[in-house]
Amino acid sequence: MRWITKNIWMILAIMKSRYTRKIFPFAPGIAWNVQNGKFIVPEIDQETWNEALDGRDAVVLAHSGLLESFFSLSIVEALAHVETSKRLFWAGNEHFQSLVSSHGRAQFLKMPDVCSRYPVPLFMDKRRAYFNCLNNYRFEKSYYGTHMRHDSTPVCKQLFRNSLLSWDTRYVPKLTTGGVGFDAWKKMARFHDNKKHILIIPGRTGCSRHPTNCLGWGSRELREFTAMLHRFDMEVVLCTGSRTTVYDAPYVQAPRTLGIILSLIPRASMVLADDIDFLFIALAMSKAAIVAPQKCSENEFDLYKNAEFLEAENVIFTTETPTPAEIYTICEGIS
């Protein structure tokens, strides 16, 4: 009996040491659980949530690349469902202001990136509550910055985790696609929505913060692939700056603008891209098949685990190095 009592107290002591409570001056009224005295647990109860947002506008902060900016809009979408009367704002990279406008749920708010000064998922001032969706994103840091550990949780789950809400598929961002720019290009290029197409976005677009190339094709591979695919009743839409890149290959050339690309992704049968951001957006916005090197789909960027979190229905192929011949074989199954 003494042994049992002793061990129960030891277990309770360990549990107590793992989780403590701490209130930060920039998040008054929120007592965060802190794991091992270092890492803030991104969870609060309903009562605390209500008090934090009471009388305040909600701002989603996402000063980063395309992948993070797009999926941060899932927090805006969630807030639009659970806080129907609240004014919503999005603050982040100005390059993606058009993305926010296309989403239409929040107003763009120009403000500097202040997140590093507030190492919690949610902080407040007198007027606004700020959702810091990049807090501890990919690398979890202790609140005082002396410890860090890699987080291999799927990136889509990590970004939404800082909303402090439970995930629901209805929170996938819904964009208004097919605007004036897309319609004008479609008419000029004689592009038909009802015809199957493969969307290829070769080269780095400047939209991504992630260095891994998920295609790595040059003009030779693009010529080879488009020539092979010519036998199918399927078009290749190539988002590139100049048609001379691949000479006389049979493809439809599209501008490398975000509006055009995001209008094409939901219509695509397959998406190939160097920037991993477009592959993740394809998971959310389309049922297109996705092909990527195995090195692109590891740890937090695991396409299969992210698709599972999003409850996406896309067919995903990973290979050592995607070649035109390999992808041609895959195309035979979707043509």
Residue pairs with C-beta under 8 A, 6 or more apart in sequence:
17 36
17 37
18 35
18 36
19 33
19 34
19 35
19 41
20 33
20 34
20 37
21 31
21 32
21 33
21 34
22 31
22 32
22 34
22 40
22 143
23 29
23 30
23 31
23 32
24 30
24 32
24 118
24 120
24 123
24 143
26 117
26 118
26 120
26 123
26 124
26 125
27 52
27 118
27 120
27 122
27 123
27 124
28 124
29 48
29 51
29 52
30 44
30 48
30 52
30 120
30 122
31 48
32 40
32 41
32 44
32 120
33 40
33 41
33 43
34 40
34 41
34 143
35 41
38 142
38 143
38 144
38 146
38 147
39 136
39 140
39 141
39 142
39 143
39 147
39 149
40 119
40 120
40 121
40 136
40 143
42 121
42 135
42 136
42 161
42 162
42 164
43 164
44 52
44 122
44 164
49 164
52 122
52 124
52 129
53 83
53 86
53 129
56 124
56 126
56 127
56 128
56 129
57 86
57 87
57 88
57 89
57 127
57 128
57 129
58 79
58 83
58 86
58 87
58 88
58 89
58 128
58 129
58 131
59 88
59 89
59 90
59 91
59 109
59 128
59 129
59 130
59 131
60 72
60 73
60 75
60 76
60 79
60 88
60 89
60 90
60 91
60 92
60 106
60 131
60 133
61 72
61 91
61 92
61 113
61 114
61 115
61 130
61 131
61 132
61 133
61 134
62 68
62 69
62 72
62 90
62 91
62 92
62 93
62 133
62 134
63 91
63 92
63 93
63 113
63 115
63 134
64 92
64 93
64 134
64 209
65 93
65 207
65 208
65 209
65 210
65 277
66 96
66 99
66 207
66 208
66 258
66 275
66 277
66 278
66 281
67 155
67 208
67 209
67 210
67 276
67 277
67 280
67 281
68 92
68 133
68 134
68 137
68 159
68 209
69 92
69 93
69 96
69 99
70 96
70 99
70 173
70 277
70 280
70 281
70 284
71 155
71 156
71 159
71 160
71 173
71 280
71 284
72 90
72 92
72 133
72 134
72 159
73 90
73 99
73 100
73 103
73 105
73 106
73 173
74 156
74 159
74 160
74 163
74 171
74 172
74 173
75 131
75 133
75 159
75 160
75 162
75 163
75 165
75 171
76 88
76 90
76 103
76 105
76 106
76 173
77 103
77 105
77 170
77 171
77 172
77 173
77 174
78 160
78 163
78 165
78 168
78 171
79 86
79 88
79 131
79 163
80 88
80 105
80 106
81 170
81 171
82 165
87 107
88 105
88 106
88 107
89 106
89 107
89 108
89 109
89 128
90 100
90 106
90 107
90 108
90 109
91 108
91 109
91 110
91 111
94 110
95 207
96 258
97 108
98 258
98 259
99 175
99 258
99 262
100 106
100 107
100 108
101 108
102 175
102 176
102 177
102 179
102 259
102 262
103 173
103 174
103 175
103 176
104 176
115 132
115 134
115 135
118 130
118 132
119 135
119 136
119 141
119 143
119 145
120 132
120 135
120 143
121 131
121 132
121 133
121 135
121 161
121 162
121 163
121 164
122 129
122 130
122 131
122 132
122 162
122 164
123 129
123 130
123 132
124 130
131 162
131 163
131 164
132 162
133 159
133 160
133 162
133 163
134 159
134 162
135 162
136 151
136 158
136 162
137 151
137 155
137 158
137 159
137 162
138 150
138 151
138 155
138 158
138 300
139 148
139 149
139 150
139 151
140 148
140 149
140 150
140 151
141 147
141 148
142 148
150 299
151 158
151 300
152 299
152 300
153 161
153 300
154 300
154 302
154 305
154 306
154 308
154 309
155 280
155 300
155 301
155 306
156 280
156 283
156 284
156 306
156 309
156 310
157 167
157 306
157 309
158 300
160 167
160 171
167 309
169 310
169 311
172 284
172 285
172 310
173 284
175 262
175 285
177 262
177 263
177 266
178 263
179 259
179 263
181 255
181 257
181 259
181 260
182 259
182 260
182 263
182 264
185 191
185 254
185 255
185 260
186 193
189 252
189 253
189 254
191 197
191 235
191 237
191 252
191 254
193 267
195 233
195 234
195 235
196 233
196 234
196 235
196 269
196 334
196 335
197 234
197 235
197 236
197 237
197 252
197 264
197 267
197 268
197 269
198 229
198 234
198 235
198 236
198 237
198 268
198 269
198 270
198 271
198 272
198 331
199 237
199 239
199 261
199 264
199 265
199 268
199 270
199 271
199 272
199 273
199 288
200 215
200 217
200 222
200 225
200 236
200 237
200 238
200 239
200 272
200 273
201 239
201 256
201 261
201 271
201 272
201 273
201 274
201 275
201 278
202 215
202 217
202 222
202 238
202 239
202 240
202 245
202 272
202 273
202 274
203 240
203 274
204 213
204 274
204 275
205 256
205 274
205 275
207 258
207 275
207 277
208 275
208 276
208 277
210 275
210 276
210 277
210 301
212 276
212 295
212 296
212 301
213 274
213 296
214 273
214 274
214 275
214 276
214 279
214 292
214 293
214 296
215 272
215 273
215 274
215 292
215 322
216 274
216 293
216 321
216 322
217 225
217 272
217 322
217 324
219 245
219 246
219 247
221 323
221 324
222 238
222 245
222 246
222 249
222 251
223 246
223 247
223 249
224 324
225 236
225 324
225 327
225 328
226 236
226 238
226 246
226 249
226 250
226 251
227 249
227 250
228 324
228 325
228 328
229 236
229 328
229 331
230 250
232 331
232 332
232 335
233 335
234 269
234 331
234 335
235 251
235 252
236 249
236 250
236 251
236 252
237 251
237 252
237 253
237 254
237 264
237 268
238 245
238 246
238 251
238 252
238 253
238 254
239 254
239 255
239 256
239 260
239 261
239 264
240 246
240 253
240 256
241 256
243 253
254 260
254 261
254 264
261 278
262 281
262 285
265 271
265 278
265 281
265 282
265 285
265 286
265 288
266 285
266 286
267 286
268 282
268 286
268 288
269 288
269 289
269 334
270 288
270 289
270 290
270 291
270 327
270 330
270 331
270 334
271 278
271 279
271 282
271 286
271 288
271 289
271 290
272 291
272 322
272 327
273 279
276 292
276 296
276 301
279 290
279 292
279 296
279 303
280 303
280 306
282 288
282 290
282 314
283 290
283 303
283 306
283 307
283 310
283 312
283 314
284 310
284 312
286 314
287 313
287 314
288 314
289 314
289 315
289 316
289 317
289 330
289 334
290 303
290 314
290 315
290 316
290 317
291 316
291 317
291 318
291 319
291 322
291 326
291 327
291 330
292 303
292 316
292 317
292 318
292 322
293 318
293 319
293 320
293 321
293 322
294 318
294 319
294 320
296 303
296 318
297 303
297 304
297 316
297 318
303 316
303 318
304 316
306 312
307 314
307 316
315 334
317 330
319 326
